[in-house]
Amino acid sequence: MDGSISIGLCSKHCPLDVHVGCATESVGLMTDDGRLYKEGSRGTQLCTRCECGDRIGCGIKFDQVSEGRGDSFSTVVPVYFVRNGKELGTTLISLPMDGLYPAIGMHSVGEEVRLFLGLNWVPEEDSLMSVDTNEEEWYRLNDIRLNGQVLEYTGRGKSIIDVGLAQARSPLNTTVHYFEIEIVDPGESCYIAIGLTRRDYPKHRHPGWNKGSIGYHADDGKIFIGSGVGDPFGPRCHKGDRMGCGILFPRDYVCQYDSDGGSVELSPSSPAEVDDLLELTLDTSDSEDEDWWNNQCAIECSSKVKVFFTRNGKTVGVRQVRIPKGGFFPTIGMLSVQEKVRVDLRPLTG
């Protein structure tokens, strides 16, 4: 987030052609200079200029609301602002009869923000920022902490055995067939990967490194398909970039998963159109992994799907792979200290 963007609260009578805080019955933070604006007046400096990838929040401390005194019968509410989970400051404003509404203002061409409503925030000394954790959406979180829609790496980040893995509870299907992440903090090395894995995927392996998986890696732009050796694929990704992954199912594809990807019925595979098939690039010395893959292929591993990856809304590339029994589960891997991503498991449906 950067440029002429404002965030705050206003009444429903505020004009729509001015920034939040630049009219009566409104209060806002301007991200280009980090200043507070309240009812048309420029206020104090709350922070430095906000940059792409910053998370800016605004709320009301209802537990500290006070009624007006003396001749004033209005209710005064404390409005606070947050940047990347840390409170910046609080200001008092009279509460209009019809309430205060969340508001965003933008002014420059190309500005874009992602909006999250309905979050809860607790001061840092008591807890981390949010606490609508959405944990029910995740089957496994290993060395990764979930904070609302933000995944944060908590491992040591010393070697490849320290990979942190986040695997969704439900596999992609013909209705929910795409997900994406935004790199909030690349950490020390941006060892961040997005991809698809089988349900029982090893907990300390990036997506793409082991059989039954495929992954696009941010640090080098390579794609890994069931092997620890990647191939050139797309551009490297950095702070603020959005990486996406999805499946192009064949038109005649039928998938019947339970909520955890248990049982499955798949249509016959379509003719291969891409050379990089999963079974052609598998290379691992892990005997258990080898046994698993051989058993899978013997039981039910004949259907192929096209897996595609995106960067900032544009397709990077497509690979055709065999889909494991039980389906492909959205998976994120991280490996260096302070890495954070914001994830949206259902940006597209239908």
C-alpha positions in Angstrom: 0.0 0.0 0.0 1.4 3.4 -0.9 0.4 6.6 -2.7 -2.6 8.8 -1.8 -4.6 6.3 0.1 -6.6 7.0 3.3 -8.3 4.7 5.8 -10.7 5.6 8.6 -14.2 6.1 9.7 -17.0 8.5 8.6 -20.7 9.1 8.8 -22.9 8.2 5.9 -23.4 11.9 5.1 -19.7 12.5 4.3 -18.9 13.5 0.7 -17.4 10.8 -1.5 -14.9 13.1 -3.3 -12.5 13.8 -0.4 -10.2 11.7 1.6 -11.3 10.1 4.9 -10.7 12.7 7.7 -10.9 15.7 5.3 -14.6 16.4 6.0 -16.8 16.7 9.1 -17.8 13.5 10.9 -14.8 11.6 9.7 -11.3 10.6 10.9 -8.6 9.0 8.8 -4.9 8.1 8.4 -3.2 9.2 5.2 -0.7 6.6 4.1 1.4 8.9 2.0 2.6 10.9 5.0 1.4 8.9 8.0 -0.6 11.8 9.4 -3.9 11.7 11.2 -6.7 13.8 9.7 -9.9 14.6 11.7 -13.0 16.5 10.6 -11.0 18.5 8.0 -8.0 19.3 10.2 -4.5 17.9 9.7 -3.4 16.3 12.9 -0.4 14.5 14.4 2.2 12.3 12.8 1.3 8.7 13.6 3.9 6.9 11.5 6.2 7.1 8.6 4.9 6.8 5.0 3.2 3.4 4.4 4.6 1.1 1.8 3.3 -1.7 -0.4 2.6 -4.8 1.7 1.8 -2.8 4.9 -1.4 -3.8 6.8 -3.2 -0.7 8.0 -6.2 -1.0 10.4 -8.7 1.2 12.1 -11.2 0.5 14.8 -13.2 1.8 17.8 -12.4 0.9 21.5 -15.9 0.4 22.6 -14.8 -0.5 26.1 -13.6 3.0 26.5 -16.6 4.9 25.1 -17.7 7.9 27.3 -20.9 9.9 27.2 -20.7 13.6 26.6 -20.6 16.0 29.6 -22.0 19.3 30.4 -24.1 20.8 27.6 -23.1 18.1 25.2 -25.1 14.9 25.0 -23.1 13.3 22.2 -21.2 10.1 22.7 -17.4 10.3 22.3 -15.6 7.3 21.0 -11.8 6.5 20.8 -10.8 5.7 17.3 -7.4 3.9 16.9 -5.1 3.0 14.1 -2.9 0.0 13.6 0.1 -0.7 11.3 1.3 -4.3 10.8 -0.3 -5.4 14.1 1.1 -2.4 16.2 -1.1 0.4 17.5 -0.1 3.8 16.2 -2.4 6.0 18.3 -5.9 6.9 19.4 -8.0 10.0 18.9 -11.5 11.0 20.2 -14.4 11.8 17.9 -18.1 12.4 18.5 -20.2 9.5 17.3 -22.8 10.6 14.8 -26.5 9.5 15.3 -26.2 7.0 12.4 -22.8 5.7 13.5 -19.4 5.6 11.9 -18.7 3.5 8.8 -15.4 2.0 7.6 -14.1 4.0 4.7 -11.2 3.9 2.2 -10.0 6.8 0.0 -7.8 6.5 -3.1 -6.6 9.2 -5.5 -3.9 8.0 -7.9 -4.1 5.7 -10.9 -3.2 2.1 -10.2 -3.7 2.2 -6.5 -5.0 -1.1 -5.1 -5.8 -2.4 -1.6 -7.1 -5.7 -0.2 -9.9 -5.0 2.3 -10.6 -7.2 5.4 -13.7 -6.5 7.4 -15.0 -8.0 10.6 -11.6 -8.6 12.2 -10.9 -8.4 16.0 -7.8 -6.8 17.4 -6.2 -7.2 20.8 -3.3 -5.0 22.0 0.1 -6.6 21.5 0.7 -7.1 25.2 -2.3 -9.4 25.4 -2.2 -11.1 22.1 -1.3 -10.9 18.4 -3.4 -8.8 16.1 -6.3 -10.9 15.2 -8.2 -13.5 16.4 -10.5 -14.7 14.1 -7.9 -17.3 13.3 -9.7 -19.3 10.6 -7.9 -22.4 11.9 -10.8 -24.6 10.7 -9.6 -24.1 7.1 -6.2 -25.8 7.8 -5.4 -29.4 8.1 -1.8 -28.9 9.1 0.2 -26.0 10.4 3.8 -27.0 11.1 6.3 -24.3 12.2 3.8 -21.7 10.9 1.5 -19.5 13.0 -1.9 -18.4 11.7 -3.2 -14.9 12.5 -6.5 -14.3 10.7 -5.5 -14.7 7.1 -1.8 -14.2 7.7 0.6 -17.1 7.9 3.9 -16.4 9.7 7.0 -18.7 9.7 8.1 -19.6 13.3 10.8 -22.2 12.6 14.6 -21.9 13.0 15.3 -21.3 9.3 18.8 -22.9 9.5 18.6 -25.7 7.0 16.2 -27.4 4.6 14.9 -29.6 7.4 13.4 -26.5 9.0 10.7 -25.9 6.3 7.4 -24.7 7.7 4.3 -26.1 6.0 0.7 -24.9 5.9 -1.7 -27.4 4.2 -5.4 -26.6 3.7 -8.0 -28.9 5.0 -9.9 -29.3 1.7 -8.5 -30.2 -1.7 -9.2 -28.0 -4.8 -12.2 -29.1 -6.8 -14.2 -28.0 -9.8 -15.9 -25.3 -7.7 -13.0 -24.1 -5.5 -10.1 -24.5 -8.0 -7.7 -21.6 -7.2 -6.0 -19.9 -4.3 -3.4 -17.2 -3.8 -1.0 -15.6 -1.4 0.4 -12.1 -1.0 4.0 -11.8 0.3 3.6 -9.5 3.3 7.2 -9.9 4.5 9.9 -11.8 2.5 11.9 -12.4 5.6 15.7 -13.0 5.2 15.6 -14.9 2.0 12.0 -15.1 0.6 12.1 -18.9 0.7 8.4 -19.0 0.1 6.6 -21.6 -2.1 3.0 -22.0 -3.2 1.7 -25.2 -4.7 -0.4 -28.4 -4.3 0.4 -31.6 -2.4 -1.1 -34.9 -1.5 -2.9 -35.1 1.9 -0.1 -37.0 3.8 2.7 -34.8 2.5 5.8 -34.6 4.7 5.6 -31.7 7.1 9.2 -30.4 6.6 9.3 -30.3 2.8 8.4 -27.5 0.4 5.6 -28.2 -2.1 7.2 -29.7 -5.2 10.1 -31.4 -3.5 8.4 -34.7 -2.9 6.2 -37.0 -5.0 2.6 -36.1 -5.3 3.3 -32.4 -5.3 4.1 -29.4 -7.4 5.3 -25.9 -6.4 6.3 -22.5 -7.6 9.1 -21.0 -5.5 9.4 -17.2 -4.9 13.2 -17.0 -4.3 14.3 -18.3 -7.6 11.2 -18.4 -9.8 11.6 -22.2 -10.4 9.0 -24.9 -10.5 9.4 -28.1 -8.7 7.5 -31.2 -9.7 8.0 -34.1 -7.3 11.8 -33.5 -7.2 14.3 -31.5 -5.2 15.7 -30.1 -8.5 13.7 -27.3 -10.0 13.3 -26.0 -13.6 13.2 -22.4 -14.8 9.6 -21.3 -14.8 8.8 -17.7 -14.0 10.0 -14.5 -12.4 11.2 -14.2 -8.8 8.6 -12.8 -6.4 9.1 -10.1 -3.8 7.3 -8.2 -1.1 3.8 -7.2 -2.2 3.6 -9.7 -5.0 0.6 -12.0 -5.2 1.3 -15.6 -6.2 -1.6 -17.9 -7.2 -2.1 -21.6 -8.0 -5.0 -23.4 -9.5 -6.2 -26.4 -11.5 -7.7 -26.5 -14.9 -9.9 -29.6 -14.7 -10.9 -31.4 -17.9 -14.4 -30.7 -19.0 -15.5 -34.3 -18.3 -13.8 -34.4 -14.9 -15.8 -35.8 -12.0 -14.4 -35.4 -8.5 -16.1 -36.6 -5.3 -14.1 -35.7 -2.3 -15.2 -35.7 1.3 -14.3 -32.6 3.3 -10.8 -34.0 4.0 -10.1 -35.4 0.5 -10.9 -38.9 1.6 -12.7 -40.8 -1.2 -12.5 -39.8 -4.8 -13.8 -40.8 -8.2 -11.9 -39.4 -11.2 -12.7 -39.3 -14.9 -10.3 -41.0 -17.4 -7.3 -38.8 -18.2 -7.3 -36.6 -21.2 -4.4 -36.9 -23.7 -1.2 -35.3 -22.5 -0.6 -31.9 -24.0 2.4 -30.8 -21.9 5.7 -32.7 -21.7 6.5 -32.0 -18.1 4.4 -34.8 -16.6 4.8 -35.5 -12.9 6.0 -39.0 -13.3 8.8 -37.9 -15.6 10.5 -35.7 -13.1 10.3 -37.7 -9.9 13.7 -38.1 -8.4 14.2 -38.8 -4.7 16.1 -41.2 -2.5 13.4 -41.4 0.1 12.3 -45.1 0.0 9.0 -44.4 1.8 8.2 -41.7 -0.7 9.0 -44.1 -3.5 6.8 -46.8 -2.1 3.9 -44.4 -1.6 4.1 -43.2 -5.2 4.3 -46.7 -6.6 1.3 -47.8 -4.6 -0.7 -44.7 -5.6 0.0 -45.2 -9.3 -1.0 -48.9 -9.0 -4.3 -48.0 -7.2 -5.5 -44.8 -8.8 -3.2 -42.2 -10.3 -4.1 -42.2 -14.0 -6.0 -38.9 -14.3 -4.1 -35.8 -15.3 -4.9 -32.2 -14.7 -3.3 -28.9 -15.7 -1.9 -26.9 -12.8 -1.3 -23.2 -13.4 0.5 -20.5 -11.5 0.0 -16.7 -11.5 1.9 -13.7 -10.4 0.0 -10.4 -9.7 -3.0 -11.7 -11.7 -1.1 -12.8 -14.8 -0.5 -16.5 -15.7 3.1 -17.5 -15.3 2.8 -21.0 -16.8 1.0 -24.4 -16.9 2.1 -27.9 -16.2 0.2 -31.1 -16.6 0.6 -33.6 -13.7 -1.0 -36.7 -12.3 -3.4 -36.0 -9.5 -3.0 -38.1 -6.4 -5.8 -40.2 -4.9 -7.8 -37.8 -2.6 -6.9 -34.7 -4.6 -4.5 -31.9 -4.5 -4.4 -29.7 -1.3 -3.4 -26.0 -1.3 0.0 -25.8 0.4 2.4 -23.0 1.4 6.0 -23.5 2.4 8.3 -21.1 4.2 11.9 -21.3 5.4 13.5 -18.0 6.4 13.0 -16.0 9.6 10.2 -13.3 9.6 8.5 -14.6 6.4 4.8 -13.7 6.3 2.1 -14.2 3.7 -1.5 -13.3 3.5 -3.6 -16.2 2.0 -7.0 -16.3 0.3 -8.1 -19.9 -0.2 -11.2 -18.9 -2.2 -10.7 -15.8 -4.3 -12.5 -17.5 -7.2 -15.4 -19.9 -7.3 -17.5 -21.5 -10.0 
